[in-house]
Amino acid sequence: MFSHIMLGANDVEQSKKFYDAILATMGHKPGVMDDMGRCFYFTKTGVFALTKPIDGEPASHGNGSTFGFAAESPEVADAWHAAGLENGGTACENPPGVREGASGKLYLAYLRDPSGNKICALYRIQ
C-alpha cells in the first residue's frame, strides 16, 4: 500500500542510532545516509526514511499518529522495545503485551522515538 514513510527528526544522527538498533532486531540493515543528511532504510516492499523538516522548522510528532513495524513474534517485539529504550526512546502506552480488539489478538509494543514520534511493533496472533 505504501511506497515510503518519511519521519521528521530534529537530530538525524541520534534518530539513526535509535532506528538502526530497533530495526536490527527485525533483521533490517542500518540506515544509509544521503548527501542531504537524510537516512534511508530500504526493503523489498518500501522505504522508511528520516529527515530534518525541509521548511527549517523543528520536527514534531502528529497527535494521534502511530507508525507500526511488523514483528515476526512477541519475542522480536520485546527485543525491539528493549533496544529502543536503550537507544534514546521512551516507553508510552501500556507495557508490551497482548491486546484484543476488532482486528483480533495482537501483541503490541509502543515507544516514542528521540523526536517524539509514536511507533509500534506489532505481531498478529493467529
Beta strands, then each sheet from edge to edge (+ up, - down):
strand 1: 4-8
strand 2: 32-33
strand 3: 39-42
strand 4: 47-51
strand 5: 67-70
strand 6: 90-91
strand 7: 97-101
strand 8: 104-112
strand 9: 118-124
sheet 1: 1+ 4+ 3- 2+
sheet 2: 5+ 9+ 8- 6+
sheet 3: 5+ 9+ 8- 7+
end
